[in-house]
Amino acid sequence: MMHRYKHLFAVILLVAVLSIPAAHSACFPASERRALRTDLEPIRLAYGSWDGAIVDNILATILLEEKLGIPAEIIDLAGISDENVIEKLGLGEVDAYMELWGLDDVLDDYIALKTVQNLGPLGFVARLGWYIPDYVANISRSMTSYDAYYFAETVEIFQRETINSSATTGDTLTSLSVADSVDDTLNSDVCNPSNGSATLQDCHDALSALVEQVRETYRLQENNTQLITFWTPPPYWLPLDETIIRNLGLPFNATVIPMLPEEADDVESAIVRNIHEAYAARKPFITYFYKPHSIFSSISGVGLRRVTLPEYTEVCATLGDGYNCDYPAEVVKKVAWAGLKQKNSVAYSFVSQFSYTEYAQQDIVAASVYQNKTLEEATCAWLLNNRAVWESLLPDPDSLVTPTETAPAARITMFTLAGLIVLICLIMGLMTWHFRRIRIIQSASPTYLLLILFGAVMSMLWIFLDYSDDPSTAQCTARVWMRHLGFSIMFSALFLKTYRIARVFKATVTKSSPLNDRRLFYHFLQMNAVVILILIIWTVVNPPHAEQLISGNESYLVCNINWWDNAMYILEVVALGGLAVVCFSVRKAPSAFNESKFIALSVYNWLVVAVILQIILRATKGNATFFFIIESLEVLLTVPIIVGLLLVPKLYLTLKGKGGEVSTSSYRANSTPRQHNHTPSGEPSSAKQRRDIEMSSGNGSDTAGEQNNSPKRSSSIEPAPAPSSKADLKEMNALRTENARLLKETEAMRLQLMRMNNPHASS
């Protein structure tokens, strides 16, 4: 029993080994092969149903893998039409299609959509047409021109069973000497370019007259039933042979190529078999066929010559049933998925440069067909024997640009930091709203503090919107809007609230109307409307889009930086400079309003960090992770700083219960003594001192006008003791000034309460 199990195990093992697909056999010696890169995604090459297309892919695969170290995969699309192959290319399901015949109109549509690229000619032209064996063509030089087939003697040749190897023009086709006069006409002065008086039209007219003469003199009798058998493919191949024969009046009988039962779905094999059989028997024949094909190789043992028809023109192509010219020649081209260059720049360069002749392709396929070699063996033999042909086409594999992505750890880290900052901003916003009546918050304009926080949150979205390594135009546009509009909201709110303080503490402020919150918000909307207008124009005229950056051998996609970005950054620098000037003007404001040092630090930090990071981004080229981190730091090192400097001290003092203890007056008891001029009544005499009193109401400039209109009251303060020194006198005068301010505040509040509680008072 154990014996039986051992045999069974051996059989299973053998089947398993045989079922393992054979590895790709190497073509070049080990010393000439490059190590295969396992970190790269394979290049997917698709091929059609004919041997030539398979050879293209085998050849490209060997060079990609063994000479460039790039893995390649061959995908069989034999049962799919070329139109569907182009569609698969557009969807990125395959990377390249090495041999496409025609279909320019279909290809143009995908090229317009920027999903498929035409990588140029493969190196040869595909030709459909009529062919005769060389032993028939050798009878006369005119046999390769359709004009020769108007002669009865030509028809007589094609009625023979075989063509004798000694057949010549003189002993078999005396009338064809007339047709030879066509060549004589071409060599005459009327068609000679060196003859200055000869024109192309003259040559054309001479040939036309000769052809008509030959037709009339040697035309076949209408009752002559002898016709030349012409082999044509089945109708589903859509040949034009019958139409051309009819319109040129040629004595041909278009007959579908004889096919064996097993060749019902293989017309090409039927044509090749019939050619070989007829050629071996030296029978005269004329057939439809195409080049390139292995039968045209010298290895096949068959010699075929092309019969020239009237030249193909675009006008002829539009004649429909009147078509009477040659088949159009098709430039064989290579097409690729538009993302191939991003996927693998070296493979893209190789496919773009790759080319070889139809003779090389024919010889490779012929070696497989007629010498019992596999297509891989025949391709490898050609590569080894024709190094000079392909070595110059290989790009430098060391220049391989590999698409890379941002490291997940870096993305998670930056997203986490940005999320924490957004959360902190939301908490600060709630605290600002809750403590909006505390003096230190109220004097800083809570509305504009909230706007600054809102702009900071918008700026943080710049990081969150960089979530993809393949950003779309919409994503890049959204990032630009969040970045610059967020800055605009922060800057305009900070600038306007600082500007209002500057106006209050400026000498000429008494002659201008106060800037209340409503007027200030109107200016805020104006400033941001300008930025929105610029962003709209930018989006319409030149929307941001993804572009490829290359660092070393790595590539990655980022939202492009253009002159619109530069213009916006210049405007922001100018705006920060203006904010710095306004900050300087309020440097001596009371402590509740004096944010100048914090704003100055923020402006300095913003300018230094932004300039340094922009220089790094533009002057150095790191990988995708480096670029993402630098871009993120541009926001993370600027926005939180300004938010922290403006709000953290205020909220800290508020939470400590000291938010109402800050001074809103210019008076400072412990400050360095300054010279003050007072009226005898103890009230401040200068305009600046009056503004300090007005500003100290806690409502900012909104109540300044109201305070100016409040009635004056005489001081009821008892006389103070006589000062003992000059310093004491100054201290007493300062106290009187502060006392007068408090009295004015009290009176203003009393009058306000009276108006609110008196039902008879006018509204």
ChimeraX attribute file (.defattr): number of C-alpha atoms within 10 A of each C-alpha:
attribute: neighborCount
match mode: 1-to-1
recipient: residues
	/A:1	5
	/A:2	7
	/A:3	8
	/A:4	9
	/A:5	10
	/A:6	11
	/A:7	11
	/A:8	12
	/A:9	12
	/A:10	12
	/A:11	12
	/A:12	12
	/A:13	12
	/A:14	11
	/A:15	11
	/A:16	10
	/A:17	11
	/A:18	10
	/A:19	9
	/A:20	8
	/A:21	7
	/A:22	8
	/A:23	6
	/A:24	8
	/A:25	9
	/A:26	13
	/A:27	18
	/A:28	17
	/A:29	8
	/A:30	10
	/A:31	6
	/A:32	10
	/A:33	17
	/A:34	17
	/A:35	13
	/A:36	15
	/A:37	13
	/A:38	10
	/A:39	9
	/A:40	15
	/A:41	15
	/A:42	19
	/A:43	22
	/A:44	19
	/A:45	23
	/A:46	26
	/A:47	26
	/A:48	22
	/A:49	13
	/A:50	11
	/A:51	19
	/A:52	21
	/A:53	18
	/A:54	24
	/A:55	21
	/A:56	22
	/A:57	24
	/A:58	22
	/A:59	19
	/A:60	20
	/A:61	21
	/A:62	25
	/A:63	24
	/A:64	24
	/A:65	21
	/A:66	20
	/A:67	20
	/A:68	24
	/A:69	19
	/A:70	26
	/A:71	20
	/A:72	21
	/A:73	17
	/A:74	18
	/A:75	15
	/A:76	13
	/A:77	16
	/A:78	15
	/A:79	8
	/A:80	12
	/A:81	12
	/A:82	20
	/A:83	13
	/A:84	11
	/A:85	21
	/A:86	24
	/A:87	19
	/A:88	17
	/A:89	24
	/A:90	23
	/A:91	15
	/A:92	18
	/A:93	13
	/A:94	22
	/A:95	27
	/A:96	31
	/A:97	27
	/A:98	27
	/A:99	22
	/A:100	25
	/A:101	14
	/A:102	16
	/A:103	12
	/A:104	11
	/A:105	8
	/A:106	13
	/A:107	19
	/A:108	14
	/A:109	12
	/A:110	19
	/A:111	16
	/A:112	10
	/A:113	11
	/A:114	13
	/A:115	18
	/A:116	27
	/A:117	22
	/A:118	19
	/A:119	20
	/A:120	16
	/A:121	20
	/A:122	23
	/A:123	14
	/A:124	18
	/A:125	17
	/A:126	18
	/A:127	18
	/A:128	18
	/A:129	21
	/A:130	24
	/A:131	21
	/A:132	21
	/A:133	21
	/A:134	18
	/A:135	20
	/A:136	27
	/A:137	20
	/A:138	16
	/A:139	22
	/A:140	19
	/A:141	16
	/A:142	21
	/A:143	23
	/A:144	22
	/A:145	16
	/A:146	15
	/A:147	20
	/A:148	26
	/A:149	21
	/A:150	22
	/A:151	22
	/A:152	20
	/A:153	18
	/A:154	20
	/A:155	19
	/A:156	14
	/A:157	19
	/A:158	19
	/A:159	16
	/A:160	11
	/A:161	12
	/A:162	16
	/A:163	16
	/A:164	12
	/A:165	11
	/A:166	9
	/A:167	15
	/A:168	14
	/A:169	14
	/A:170	12
	/A:171	9
	/A:172	15
	/A:173	18
	/A:174	12
	/A:175	17
	/A:176	24
	/A:177	14
	/A:178	17
	/A:179	23
	/A:180	15
	/A:181	16
	/A:182	21
	/A:183	12
	/A:184	12
	/A:185	16
	/A:186	15
	/A:187	12
	/A:188	13
	/A:189	15
	/A:190	22
	/A:191	21
	/A:192	16
	/A:193	14
	/A:194	9
	/A:195	11
	/A:196	9
	/A:197	11
	/A:198	14
	/A:199	13
	/A:200	11
	/A:201	11
	/A:202	13
	/A:203	19
	/A:204	14
	/A:205	12
	/A:206	15
	/A:207	19
	/A:208	13
	/A:209	12
	/A:210	17
	/A:211	18
	/A:212	12
	/A:213	13
	/A:214	21
	/A:215	15
	/A:216	11
	/A:217	11
	/A:218	16
	/A:219	14
	/A:220	18
	/A:221	9
	/A:222	6
	/A:223	6
	/A:224	9
	/A:225	9
	/A:226	16
	/A:227	18
	/A:228	22
	/A:229	19
	/A:230	20
	/A:231	24
	/A:232	24
	/A:233	23
	/A:234	13
	/A:235	9
	/A:236	6
	/A:237	9
	/A:238	9
	/A:239	16
	/A:240	20
	/A:241	23
	/A:242	17
	/A:243	17
	/A:244	20
	/A:245	18
	/A:246	17
	/A:247	13
	/A:248	17
	/A:249	12
	/A:250	18
	/A:251	22
	/A:252	20
	/A:253	16
	/A:254	19
	/A:255	16
	/A:256	17
	/A:257	18
	/A:258	16
	/A:259	18
	/A:260	12
	/A:261	8
	/A:262	9
	/A:263	13
	/A:264	10
	/A:265	10
	/A:266	12
	/A:267	18
	/A:268	15
	/A:269	15
	/A:270	19
	/A:271	21
	/A:272	14
	/A:273	15
	/A:274	17
	/A:275	22
	/A:276	16
	/A:277	11
	/A:278	15
	/A:279	21
	/A:280	11
	/A:281	12
	/A:282	18
	/A:283	20
	/A:284	22
	/A:285	21
	/A:286	22
	/A:287	25
	/A:288	20
	/A:289	19
	/A:290	16
	/A:291	17
	/A:292	20
	/A:293	20
	/A:294	26
	/A:295	23
	/A:296	20
	/A:297	22
	/A:298	13
	/A:299	17
	/A:300	18
	/A:301	12
	/A:302	16
	/A:303	16
	/A:304	19
	/A:305	18
	/A:306	23
	/A:307	20
	/A:308	17
	/A:309	18
	/A:310	15
	/A:311	11
	/A:312	15
	/A:313	12
	/A:314	8
	/A:315	9
	/A:316	15
	/A:317	16
	/A:318	10
	/A:319	10
	/A:320	10
	/A:321	13
	/A:322	14
	/A:323	22
	/A:324	23
	/A:325	21
	/A:326	22
	/A:327	22
	/A:328	16
	/A:329	14
	/A:330	16
	/A:331	18
	/A:332	19
	/A:333	20
	/A:334	23
	/A:335	25
	/A:336	26
	/A:337	28
	/A:338	23
	/A:339	19
	/A:340	22
	/A:341	17
	/A:342	17
	/A:343	22
	/A:344	21
	/A:345	21
	/A:346	24
	/A:347	27
	/A:348	23
	/A:349	18
	/A:350	19
	/A:351	25
	/A:352	19
	/A:353	19
	/A:354	22
	/A:355	21
	/A:356	15
	/A:357	13
	/A:358	21
	/A:359	16
	/A:360	16
	/A:361	24
	/A:362	24
	/A:363	23
	/A:364	28
	/A:365	27
	/A:366	24
	/A:367	23
	/A:368	19
	/A:369	18
	/A:370	14
	/A:371	12
	/A:372	11
	/A:373	15
	/A:374	14
	/A:375	21
	/A:376	21
	/A:377	17
	/A:378	21
	/A:379	24
	/A:380	20
	/A:381	15
	/A:382	17
	/A:383	20
	/A:384	11
	/A:385	9
	/A:386	12
	/A:387	10
	/A:388	10
	/A:389	12
	/A:390	14
	/A:391	12
	/A:392	10
	/A:393	15
	/A:394	18
	/A:395	19
	/A:396	12
	/A:397	17
	/A:398	10
	/A:399	12
	/A:400	19
	/A:401	21
	/A:402	22
	/A:403	22
	/A:404	18
	/A:405	17
	/A:406	18
	/A:407	13
	/A:408	9
	/A:409	10
	/A:410	14
	/A:411	19
	/A:412	12
	/A:413	12
	/A:414	18
	/A:415	20
	/A:416	13
	/A:417	15
	/A:418	23
	/A:419	17
	/A:420	12
	/A:421	19
	/A:422	21
	/A:423	13
	/A:424	17
	/A:425	23
	/A:426	16
	/A:427	12
	/A:428	20
	/A:429	21
	/A:430	13
	/A:431	15
	/A:432	23
	/A:433	15
	/A:434	12
	/A:435	18
	/A:436	18
	/A:437	16
	/A:438	19
	/A:439	22
	/A:440	27
	/A:441	27
	/A:442	22
	/A:443	25
	/A:444	25
	/A:445	20
	/A:446	21
	/A:447	18
	/A:448	22
	/A:449	25
	/A:450	20
	/A:451	19
	/A:452	28
	/A:453	27
	/A:454	18
	/A:455	25
	/A:456	26
	/A:457	24
	/A:458	22
	/A:459	28
	/A:460	25
	/A:461	21
	/A:462	24
	/A:463	26
	/A:464	17
	/A:465	17
	/A:466	21
	/A:467	15
	/A:468	14
	/A:469	17
	/A:470	16
	/A:471	18
	/A:472	16
	/A:473	16
	/A:474	14
	/A:475	18
	/A:476	20
	/A:477	19
	/A:478	17
	/A:479	23
	/A:480	22
	/A:481	20
	/A:482	21
	/A:483	19
	/A:484	22
	/A:485	20
	/A:486	25
	/A:487	22
	/A:488	24
	/A:489	25
	/A:490	26
	/A:491	21
	/A:492	24
	/A:493	28
	/A:494	22
	/A:495	21
	/A:496	19
	/A:497	23
	/A:498	23
	/A:499	20
	/A:500	20
	/A:501	23
	/A:502	21
	/A:503	19
	/A:504	24
	/A:505	22
	/A:506	15
	/A:507	12
	/A:508	11
	/A:509	15
	/A:510	18
	/A:511	7
	/A:512	9
	/A:513	10
	/A:514	19
	/A:515	20
	/A:516	15
	/A:517	17
	/A:518	10
	/A:519	10
	/A:520	18
	/A:521	18
	/A:522	10
	/A:523	15
	/A:524	21
	/A:525	13
	/A:526	13
	/A:527	16
	/A:528	19
	/A:529	14
	/A:530	12
	/A:531	18
	/A:532	16
	/A:533	11
	/A:534	13
	/A:535	20
	/A:536	13
	/A:537	11
	/A:538	16
	/A:539	17
	/A:540	9
	/A:541	9
	/A:542	10
	/A:543	17
	/A:544	24
	/A:545	17
	/A:546	19
	/A:547	13
	/A:548	13
	/A:549	19
	/A:550	17
	/A:551	14
	/A:552	13
	/A:553	14
	/A:554	18
	/A:555	23
	/A:556	24
	/A:557	21
	/A:558	21
	/A:559	22
	/A:560	15
	/A:561	13
	/A:562	10
	/A:563	8
	/A:564	15
	/A:565	15
	/A:566	11
	/A:567	10
	/A:568	15
	/A:569	16
	/A:570	12
	/A:571	13
	/A:572	17
	/A:573	16
	/A:574	12
	/A:575	17
	/A:576	21
	/A:577	16
	/A:578	12
	/A:579	22
	/A:580	20
	/A:581	14
	/A:582	22
	/A:583	24
	/A:584	14
	/A:585	17
	/A:586	23
	/A:587	15
	/A:588	15
	/A:589	20
	/A:590	20
	/A:591	16
	/A:592	22
	/A:593	27
	/A:594	19
	/A:595	19
	/A:596	22
	/A:597	16
	/A:598	18
	/A:599	25
	/A:600	20
	/A:601	15
	/A:602	23
	/A:603	22
	/A:604	16
	/A:605	17
	/A:606	21
	/A:607	17
	/A:608	13
	/A:609	17
	/A:610	20
	/A:611	15
	/A:612	12
	/A:613	17
	/A:614	16
	/A:615	11
	/A:616	15
	/A:617	16
	/A:618	9
	/A:619	9
	/A:620	11
	/A:621	14
	/A:622	18
	/A:623	20
	/A:624	22
	/A:625	18
	/A:626	15
	/A:627	18
	/A:628	23
	/A:629	17
	/A:630	16
	/A:631	19
	/A:632	22
	/A:633	16
	/A:634	19
	/A:635	23
	/A:636	19
	/A:637	14
	/A:638	20
	/A:639	25
	/A:640	21
	/A:641	18
	/A:642	24
	/A:643	22
	/A:644	16
	/A:645	16
	/A:646	21
	/A:647	20
	/A:648	13
	/A:649	13
	/A:650	21
	/A:651	19
	/A:652	12
	/A:653	16
	/A:654	20
	/A:655	12
	/A:656	9
	/A:657	11
	/A:658	15
	/A:659	21
	/A:660	17
	/A:661	13
	/A:662	15
	/A:663	16
	/A:664	24
	/A:665	22
	/A:666	18
	/A:667	16
	/A:668	15
	/A:669	10
	/A:670	7
	/A:671	7
	/A:672	7
	/A:673	11
	/A:674	7
	/A:675	7
	/A:676	13
	/A:677	14
	/A:678	17
	/A:679	11
	/A:680	9
	/A:681	13
	/A:682	18
	/A:683	20
	/A:684	24
	/A:685	15
	/A:686	12
	/A:687	15
	/A:688	18
	/A:689	20
	/A:690	16
	/A:691	22
	/A:692	21
	/A:693	25
	/A:694	25
	/A:695	26
	/A:696	23
	/A:697	22
	/A:698	23
	/A:699	17
	/A:700	23
	/A:701	24
	/A:702	16
	/A:703	16
	/A:704	24
	/A:705	13
	/A:706	11
	/A:707	19
	/A:708	16
	/A:709	9
	/A:710	14
	/A:711	11
	/A:712	12
	/A:713	10
	/A:714	9
	/A:715	13
	/A:716	7
	/A:717	9
	/A:718	6
	/A:719	6
	/A:720	8
	/A:721	7
	/A:722	9
	/A:723	12
	/A:724	8
	/A:725	9
	/A:726	9
	/A:727	10
	/A:728	12
	/A:729	13
	/A:730	18
	/A:731	17
	/A:732	17
	/A:733	20
	/A:734	20
	/A:735	16
	/A:736	20
	/A:737	22
	/A:738	20
	/A:739	16
	/A:740	22
	/A:741	21
	/A:742	15
	/A:743	17
	/A:744	21
	/A:745	17
	/A:746	12
	/A:747	17
	/A:748	20
	/A:749	14
	/A:750	12
	/A:751	12
	/A:752	11
	/A:753	11
	/A:754	12
	/A:755	14
	/A:756	13
	/A:757	9
	/A:758	9
	/A:759	9
	/A:760	8
	/A:761	9
	/A:762	7
	/A:763	6
